[in-house]
Amino acid sequence: MSDIEIAQRAKKLRIIDLASEKLGISAEHLEPYGHFKAKISLDYIDSLKADPEGKLILVTAISPTPAGEGKTTTSVGLADGLNSIGKKTIVCLREPSLGPCFGIKGGAAGGGYAQVVPMEDINLHFTGDFHAIGAAHNLLSALIDNHIHHGNALDLDPRTIAWKRVMDMNDRALRKTIVALGGTANGFPREDGFDITVASEVMAIFCLATSITDLRERLGNIVIGYTRAEQRPVTAAELRANGAMAVLLKDAIKPNVVQTLENNIAFIHGGPFANIAHGCNSVTATKTALKLADYVVTEAGFGADLGAEKFIDIKCRMAELKPSAVVLVATVRALKYHGGVAKDLLNQEDLAALKRGMVNLEKHVANITQHYGLPCIVSINHFTHDTEAEINLLKSKISALDCVAVVAKHWADGSAGAAELARIVAETVDQSVAEHTYVYEDTAPLWDKLQAVATKIYGAAGISASAKVRQDIENLNKRYGAFPVCIAKTQMSFSTDPSMLGAPSGHIVEINEVRVSAGAKFVVAVAGNMMTMPGLPKVPAAENIDVNANGDIVGLF
């Protein structure tokens, strides 16, 4: 059966009853969205502050193929596996974006028999969080142009406006636009554009905020542009926009609770991309889960050079989280891809290519153990076309590294297929005394922080930037030098060139643009040709998605 067929046949339990049974949360603290989705009240979350916290497990991956390597599937399978061996566990995931769902990648609710449900709802409108984030973002966009139209009392230079509009869809035609055409009644024409909603700073703020008050303050700190005369940053608070933006987000900020196919609890909240943002679910959801479970499994987007680095250097730094171990998802097909095999030939056995591609896994393991300072377990996400010879070769190669390798078959067998992975992860976490380390210090200048990520994590010889971008970095350093950095780059390679597979070294990471996300409290550096509004492929997944006469969704994957 397809993923959606498996999900539609799941025996779901009412979420109010399940949350009460598994977590002891009474119905008065849950806000149901139908029978199988609910939000947890902030008052209840506040009541947990004095409770002890469980152990945090990060799931990340090697550099992926275009279809992804199964981090979400592994996260769900591992959480089910831990629960099946008697470990009270919650999995914390990001909400899927509609853009990839209708594009090439499909949904992000897991796969096979390691899924979160209701799968269709989670992949589509869910509880409306992304719509609220998009509305809050675009409210600020509207207020900016309205302020200029009515006299521009803040002396905002329209040429410096850094706040685009957003929509949660892949649409390359909207990357560059002109707004306010049609005469004086429509405002002052200027260049503008759209980002995808998950790239919005509001999304980043939403996922890092710890309360409504913190959310409102962070929204107020958003830099929308600069003044004509002094080039002084102008903030959303100066437009008096942050209060109304927070109103649109007051319900969205509450974590969402759903269930896995095996009726275990899952929190799904927030969803920034890791190639253009920090790529982790919300701090509120993660910290709440840590209060309610002995083990919390969470994921960070794309490979460990992106999501895991930002999880450590941004999320853990800001939220004072302390992960106990990292599960690195690897697949035979991805390693053959990094060994030079074409996408349409990945299902064929090729031991030589597998050997060549091992350098990618080796570099990720080294980053996790040496630069993040955490124990690493490699989870080999099993595909039906993997051969015994390939699996044996991969396990023998991994045995030479400072980590344990486990073949996981949760996609086919659910928790039973992840039982060994769960046992090894639990043993590692229980015995771990490791303290994670950061890739750079808070006090380092922004340039040095970027250099540290590039050289240590990406294996680069260094970074470069034009004179203008170098000056921009120096200017931002004066005001925001204490912020962590968030490098936006391709997820397909350690370099900024997606065609450089394996583990390239000695390359130069070119920084083409820098901008401050003052509300999220990090500085974004765009490296290489990175788009913040994706496009659709020649044959988008949307062409195969439909609804039948019974109202059942088909073709979603």
TIBAVO-246131 format. One line per 3 residues: number of its first residue (from 1); their letters; for each residue x, y, z of C-alpha. Coordinates in pm, whole numbers, plus 50000, padded with zeros to 5 digits. Example, Ala and Ser with C-alpha at 12.3 -4.5 7.8 and 13.67 -1.06 7.14 Angstrom:
TIBAVO-246131
1 = as = 51230:49550:50780 ~ 51367:49894:50714
***
This chain:
TIBAVO-246131
1 = msd = 50000:50000:50000 ~ 50103:50362:49952 ~ 50179:50582:50252
4 = iei = 49842:50753:50232 ~ 49657:50421:50208 ~ 49836:50293:50518
7 = aqr = 49758:50616:50702 ~ 49391:50612:50602 ~ 49351:50260:50742
10 = akk = 49513:50345:51075 ~ 49316:50281:51394 ~ 49341:50627:51540
13 = lri = 49237:50704:51897 ~ 49067:51025:52005 ~ 49349:51261:52088
16 = idl = 49183:51387:52406 ~ 49169:51031:52544 ~ 49518:50943:52422
19 = ase = 49683:51253:52573 ~ 49511:51179:52903 ~ 49618:50813:52900
22 = klg = 49977:50864:52781 ~ 50067:51201:52932 ~ 49810:51266:53204
25 = isa = 49688:51586:53039 ~ 49325:51649:53127 ~ 49076:51760:52862
28 = ehl = 49054:52114:53001 ~ 49415:52176:52893 ~ 49361:52056:52535
31 = epy = 49198:52247:52252 ~ 49073:51989:51999 ~ 49074:52045:51625
34 = ghf = 48841:51760:51536 ~ 48889:51417:51692 ~ 49257:51353:51623
37 = kak = 49439:51687:51655 ~ 49467:51923:51949 ~ 49666:52211:52086
40 = isl = 49808:52221:52438 ~ 49725:52531:52641 ~ 50006:52767:52739
43 = dyi = 49878:52774:53097 ~ 49933:52400:53124 ~ 50280:52434:52973
46 = dsl = 50364:52703:53230 ~ 50260:52466:53509 ~ 50536:52221:53405
49 = kad = 50829:52460:53457 ~ 50950:52302:53782 ~ 50929:51944:53651
52 = peg = 51246:51749:53562 ~ 51340:51703:53197 ~ 51394:51387:52995
55 = kli = 51676:51306:52754 ~ 51692:51474:52413 ~ 51785:51273:52101
58 = lvt = 51855:51449:51771 ~ 51788:51276:51439 ~ 51983:51414:51143
61 = ais = 52118:51270:50818 ~ 52394:51249:50564 ~ 52369:51478:50260
64 = ptp = 52050:51365:50086 ~ 51938:51267:49742 ~ 51666:51495:49597
67 = age = 51395:51270:49748 ~ 51531:51281:50105 ~ 51663:50991:50312
70 = gkt = 51395:50938:50576 ~ 51474:51150:50880 ~ 51108:51196:50970
73 = tts = 51033:50829:50906 ~ 51329:50733:51126 ~ 51228:50980:51398
76 = vgl = 50879:50830:51413 ~ 51007:50472:51393 ~ 51263:50536:51668
79 = adg = 51000:50694:51895 ~ 50765:50400:51838 ~ 51055:50163:51899
82 = lns = 51149:50332:52228 ~ 50788:50319:52345 ~ 50769:49951:52249
85 = igk = 51063:49867:52480 ~ 50906:50053:52770 ~ 51066:50396:52732
88 = kti = 50817:50683:52766 ~ 50892:50881:52450 ~ 50750:51174:52253
91 = vcl = 50859:51258:51899 ~ 50881:51629:51808 ~ 50861:51711:51438
94 = rep = 50821:52009:51207 ~ 50500:52084:51023 ~ 50517:52015:50647
97 = slg = 50511:52299:50396 ~ 50261:52292:50111 ~ 50533:52389:49863
100 = pcf = 50723:52055:49876 ~ 50396:51861:49917 ~ 50279:51980:49576
103 = gik = 50630:52000:49433 ~ 50884:51718:49421 ~ 50955:51602:49776
106 = gga = 50604:51517:49889 ~ 50483:51536:50248 ~ 50673:51516:50574
109 = agg = 50466:51294:50800 ~ 50691:50988:50776 ~ 50633:50688:50555
112 = gya = 50527:50326:50543 ~ 50449:50200:50892 ~ 50636:50484:51064
115 = qvv = 50399:50776:51018 ~ 50215:51041:51214 ~ 49842:51072:51158
118 = pme = 49606:51212:51040 ~ 49856:51219:50754 ~ 49647:51423:50509
121 = din = 49565:51693:50764 ~ 49924:51722:50883 ~ 50054:51758:50527
124 = lhf = 49787:52007:50422 ~ 49619:52274:50638 ~ 49669:52098:50975
127 = tgd = 49566:52343:51252 ~ 49627:52656:51045 ~ 49964:52751:51195
130 = fha = 50131:52822:50859 ~ 49836:53031:50748 ~ 49864:53235:51068
133 = iga = 50236:53284:51013 ~ 50180:53392:50654 ~ 49903:53631:50759
136 = ahn = 50119:53789:51031 ~ 50409:53829:50788 ~ 50193:53983:50515
139 = lls = 50020:54214:50763 ~ 50360:54370:50826 ~ 50418:54393:50450
142 = ali = 50087:54577:50409 ~ 50164:54814:50697 ~ 50502:54904:50546
145 = dnh = 50356:55016:50212 ~ 50066:55183:50388 ~ 50309:55383:50603
148 = ihh = 50497:55503:50296 ~ 50171:55590:50116 ~ 50051:55806:50405
151 = gna = 50357:56026:50433 ~ 50644:55803:50551 ~ 50693:55969:50890
154 = ldl = 50979:55730:50970 ~ 51170:55838:50657 ~ 51196:55476:50547
157 = dpr = 51397:55442:50226 ~ 51185:55225:49990 ~ 51503:55107:49819
160 = tia = 51621:54940:50141 ~ 51302:54759:50239 ~ 51411:54409:50333
163 = wkr = 51068:54265:50411 ~ 50916:54068:50123 ~ 50576:53902:50112
166 = vmd = 50527:53528:50159 ~ 50307:53240:50053 ~ 50331:52870:50137
169 = mnd = 50371:52748:49782 ~ 50653:52700:49530 ~ 50613:52978:49272
172 = ral = 50925:53100:49094 ~ 50728:53372:48910 ~ 50692:53561:49238
175 = rkt = 51060:53579:49330 ~ 51091:53932:49188 ~ 50787:54159:49156
178 = iva = 50684:54524:49128 ~ 50410:54639:49366 ~ 50183:54945:49380
181 = lgg = 50129:54987:49007 ~ 49813:55154:48879 ~ 49838:55513:48999
184 = tan = 49877:55721:49313 ~ 49580:55559:49489 ~ 49776:55234:49506
187 = gfp = 50087:55370:49674 ~ 50444:55417:49555 ~ 50573:55156:49307
190 = red = 50882:54967:49420 ~ 51061:54637:49372 ~ 50938:54357:49593
193 = gfd = 50912:53977:49587 ~ 50787:53668:49766 ~ 50957:53409:49985
196 = itv = 50803:53077:50078 ~ 50637:53098:50422 ~ 50885:52862:50584
199 = ase = 51163:53109:50496 ~ 50988:53393:50679 ~ 51156:53542:50983
202 = vma = 50815:53515:51149 ~ 50848:53137:51118 ~ 51193:53149:51277
205 = ifc = 51066:53373:51557 ~ 50762:53150:51608 ~ 50990:52848:51656
208 = lat = 51234:53020:51892 ~ 50992:53223:52108 ~ 50930:53092:52459
211 = sit = 50607:53279:52542 ~ 50352:53522:52400 ~ 50548:53808:52557
214 = dlr = 50874:53687:52405 ~ 50698:53637:52069 ~ 50559:53991:52071
217 = erl = 50897:54142:52163 ~ 51081:53945:51895 ~ 50826:54046:51630
220 = gni = 50882:54408:51730 ~ 51257:54372:51674 ~ 51218:54272:51307
223 = vig = 51422:54508:51087 ~ 51207:54606:50789 ~ 51448:54850:50621
226 = ytr = 51660:55159:50677 ~ 51608:55535:50691 ~ 51713:55762:50405
229 = aeq = 51921:56007:50602 ~ 52110:55797:50856 ~ 52063:55442:50727
232 = rpv = 51925:55359:51070 ~ 51740:55026:51105 ~ 51360:55065:51119
235 = taa = 51174:54799:51318 ~ 50825:54653:51314 ~ 50768:54798:51660
238 = elr = 50812:55149:51517 ~ 50522:55072:51284 ~ 50328:54945:51586
241 = ang = 50281:54621:51394 ~ 50401:54361:51642 ~ 50091:54364:51863
244 = ama = 49854:54281:51577 ~ 50101:54024:51442 ~ 50110:53854:51781
247 = vll = 49729:53849:51786 ~ 49729:53649:51462 ~ 49972:53401:51622
250 = kda = 49820:53370:51969 ~ 49664:53029:51900 ~ 49927:52907:51655
253 = ikp = 50200:52932:51920 ~ 50038:52649:52119 ~ 50202:52313:52032
256 = nvv = 50005:52060:51828 ~ 49960:51707:51957 ~ 49879:51411:51728
259 = qtl = 49970:51040:51724 ~ 50178:50786:51538 ~ 50030:50484:51361
262 = enn = 50102:50292:51682 ~ 49910:50546:51892 ~ 50213:50709:52052
265 = iaf = 50219:51084:52113 ~ 50377:51321:51862 ~ 50418:51700:51887
268 = ihg = 50429:51872:51548 ~ 50489:52245:51560 ~ 50662:52499:51336
271 = gpf = 50857:52421:51022 ~ 51149:52634:50900 ~ 51364:52487:50621
274 = ani = 51719:52404:50728 ~ 51880:52519:50404 ~ 51745:52875:50441
277 = ahg = 51657:52894:50812 ~ 51737:52697:51129 ~ 51535:52389:51039
280 = cns = 51398:52276:51376 ~ 51057:52244:51536 ~ 50952:52496:51801
283 = vta = 51139:52542:52127 ~ 50802:52541:52305 ~ 50711:52197:52172
286 = tkt = 51055:52049:52243 ~ 51077:52183:52598 ~ 50719:52079:52674
289 = alk = 50792:51727:52552 ~ 51103:51713:52772 ~ 50884:51781:53075
292 = lad = 50634:51510:52984 ~ 50853:51221:52864 ~ 51171:51038:52962
295 = yvv = 51300:51052:52605 ~ 51231:51307:52333 ~ 51319:51238:51970
298 = tea = 51345:51543:51746 ~ 51471:51605:51394 ~ 51670:51878:51223
301 = gfg = 51628:51934:50852 ~ 51848:51808:50569 ~ 52203:51689:50639
304 = adl = 52400:51731:50960 ~ 52597:52017:50801 ~ 52277:52224:50795
307 = gae = 52005:52118:51036 ~ 52226:51966:51306 ~ 52470:52259:51302
310 = kfi = 52186:52508:51337 ~ 52015:52290:51598 ~ 52332:52308:51809
313 = dik = 52454:52660:51735 ~ 52117:52836:51723 ~ 51839:52638:51894
316 = crm = 52040:52475:52173 ~ 52234:52796:52235 ~ 51919:53009:52268
319 = ael = 51699:52758:52450 ~ 51973:52602:52666 ~ 51890:52255:52538
322 = kps = 52129:51968:52604 ~ 52108:51679:52356 ~ 52238:51344:52475
325 = avv = 52303:51172:52142 ~ 52266:51204:51765 ~ 52113:50949:51528
328 = lva = 52260:50993:51180 ~ 52030:50855:50908 ~ 52214:50702:50613
331 = tvr = 52092:50509:50311 ~ 52268:50288:50063 ~ 52114:50483:49776
334 = alk = 52240:50821:49903 ~ 52593:50689:49947 ~ 52588:50545:49595
337 = yhg = 52461:50885:49477 ~ 52761:51049:49645 ~ 52975:50784:49480
340 = gva = 52867:50909:49137 ~ 52566:50692:49047 ~ 52289:50864:48850
343 = kdl = 51950:50901:49019 ~ 51774:50656:48789 ~ 52034:50384:48860
346 = lnq = 52036:50399:49240 ~ 51828:50082:49272 ~ 52105:49873:49116
349 = edl = 52382:49715:49326 ~ 52710:49905:49299 ~ 52964:49828:49572
352 = aal = 53236:50043:49421 ~ 53015:50352:49421 ~ 52909:50275:49778
355 = krg = 53273:50273:49885 ~ 53338:50603:49707 ~ 53035:50766:49866
358 = mvn = 53135:50666:50221 ~ 53338:50986:50252 ~ 53013:51180:50293
361 = lek = 52904:50971:50591 ~ 53253:50983:50741 ~ 53258:51363:50731
364 = hva = 52916:51388:50898 ~ 53019:51144:51172 ~ 53338:51342:51233
367 = nit = 53139:51665:51261 ~ 52898:51513:51514 ~ 53161:51350:51734
370 = qhy = 53438:51609:51708 ~ 53276:51948:51648 ~ 52942:51889:51826
373 = glp = 53098:51659:52085 ~ 52812:51408:52091 ~ 52787:51029:52059
376 = civ = 52665:50917:51715 ~ 52456:50617:51614 ~ 52422:50553:51240
379 = sin = 52074:50433:51145 ~ 52082:50263:50805 ~ 51733:50333:50673
382 = hft = 51658:50012:50484 ~ 51509:50024:50133 ~ 51363:49719:49960
385 = hdt = 51618:49736:49678 ~ 51921:49735:49912 ~ 52121:49416:49864
388 = eae = 52275:49206:50139 ~ 52621:49272:49998 ~ 52565:49649:50011
391 = inl = 52435:49639:50367 ~ 52725:49423:50485 ~ 52978:49650:50316
394 = lks = 52822:49959:50470 ~ 52816:49807:50820 ~ 53180:49701:50792
397 = kis = 53283:50050:50682 ~ 53091:50215:50967 ~ 53244:49975:51223
400 = ald = 53579:50145:51157 ~ 53433:50476:51272 ~ 53369:50586:51630
403 = cva = 53000:50493:51624 ~ 52752:50205:51607 ~ 52558:50111:51292
406 = vva = 52207:49963:51301 ~ 51991:49851:51008 ~ 51642:49990:51073
409 = khw = 51330:49856:50898 ~ 51064:50072:51060 ~ 50925:50173:50717
412 = adg = 50820:49812:50659 ~ 50774:49683:51015 ~ 50699:49983:51237
415 = sag = 50834:49967:51594 ~ 50944:49605:51551 ~ 51177:49715:51273
418 = aae = 51330:49984:51497 ~ 51356:49781:51820 ~ 51731:49726:51793
421 = lar = 51789:50092:51704 ~ 51577:50196:52003 ~ 51767:49967:52240
424 = iva = 52108:50095:52128 ~ 51996:50459:52137 ~ 51852:50416:52489
427 = etv = 52172:50251:52612 ~ 52384:50526:52457 ~ 52170:50804:52601
430 = dqs = 52153:50649:52947 ~ 52529:50609:52961 ~ 52618:50937:52795
433 = vae = 52794:51203:52998 ~ 52894:51408:52694 ~ 52837:51785:52693
436 = hty = 52778:51920:52345 ~ 53013:52184:52213 ~ 52947:52480:51984
439 = vye = 53123:52538:51655 ~ 53204:52897:51755 ~ 53183:53121:52060
442 = dta = 52926:53397:52115 ~ 53205:53655:52136 ~ 53357:53578:51796
445 = plw = 53295:53839:51521 ~ 53037:53746:51258 ~ 53304:53690:50992
448 = dkl = 53488:53446:51220 ~ 53165:53261:51298 ~ 53096:53215:50928
451 = qav = 53455:53107:50875 ~ 53430:52852:51158 ~ 53119:52684:51014
454 = atk = 53267:52679:50664 ~ 53605:52536:50760 ~ 53504:52300:51040
457 = iyg = 53166:52172:50920 ~ 53180:52215:50541 ~ 53551:52127:50502
460 = aag = 53611:52450:50314 ~ 53940:52635:50290 ~ 53761:52954:50389
463 = isa = 53493:53203:50295 ~ 53490:53494:50052 ~ 53268:53793:49990
466 = sak = 53262:54100:49769 ~ 53379:54429:49914 ~ 53017:54538:49956
469 = vrq = 52910:54218:50137 ~ 53223:54232:50353 ~ 53128:54586:50452
472 = die = 52771:54474:50522 ~ 52905:54205:50755 ~ 53122:54459:50936
475 = nln = 52827:54697:50974 ~ 52603:54420:51112 ~ 52880:54311:51346
478 = kry = 52873:54649:51521 ~ 52510:54608:51622 ~ 52446:54232:51607
481 = gaf = 52789:54075:51656 ~ 52671:53860:51947 ~ 52413:53681:51731
484 = pvc = 52474:53329:51595 ~ 52494:53288:51218 ~ 52254:53098:50992
487 = iak = 52413:53005:50660 ~ 52164:52952:50378 ~ 52313:52713:50124
490 = tqm = 52233:52407:49915 ~ 52151:52091:50108 ~ 52295:51869:49834
493 = sfs = 52663:51925:49909 ~ 52906:52034:50180 ~ 53000:52306:49932
496 = tdp = 52778:52571:49773 ~ 52778:52375:49446 ~ 52511:52100:49451
499 = sml = 52706:51899:49192 ~ 53006:51859:49428 ~ 52904:51533:49595
502 = gap = 53085:51319:49850 ~ 53295:51525:50091 ~ 53466:51803:49897
505 = sgh = 53743:51990:50073 ~ 53948:52300:50010 ~ 53661:52482:49840
508 = ive = 53565:52844:49908 ~ 53222:52932:50046 ~ 53116:53255:49877
511 = ine = 52886:53474:50086 ~ 52666:53665:49841 ~ 52432:53841:50082
514 = vrv = 52386:53899:50454 ~ 52079:54017:50638 ~ 51982:54037:50999
517 = sag = 51689:53851:51149 ~ 51684:54070:51457 ~ 51364:53918:51591
520 = akf = 51490:53563:51554 ~ 51825:53687:51687 ~ 52054:53549:51421
523 = vva = 52232:53681:51110 ~ 52153:53508:50780 ~ 52432:53465:50526
526 = vag = 52325:53351:50180 ~ 52595:53134:50023 ~ 52596:53035:49659
529 = nmm = 52283:53042:49445 ~ 52028:52984:49722 ~ 51660:53059:49651
532 = tmp = 51418:53156:49928 ~ 51123:53091:49696 ~ 51149:52745:49532
535 = glp = 51001:52657:49194 ~ 50795:52358:49087 ~ 50950:52073:48884
538 = kvp = 50845:51990:48528 ~ 50601:51731:48662 ~ 50487:51854:49005
541 = aae = 50337:51615:49258 ~ 50021:51830:49243 ~ 49933:51665:48910
544 = nid = 49874:51333:49088 ~ 49688:51462:49395 ~ 49310:51446:49385
547 = vna = 48996:51384:49587 ~ 48748:51108:49502 ~ 48369:51108:49520
550 = ngd = 48380:50999:49885 ~ 48595:51297:49979 ~ 48908:51081:50026
553 = ivg = 49239:51236:49924 ~ 49449:51029:49685 ~ 49800:51069:49543
556 = lf = 49949:51250:49843 ~ 50280:51099:49948
***
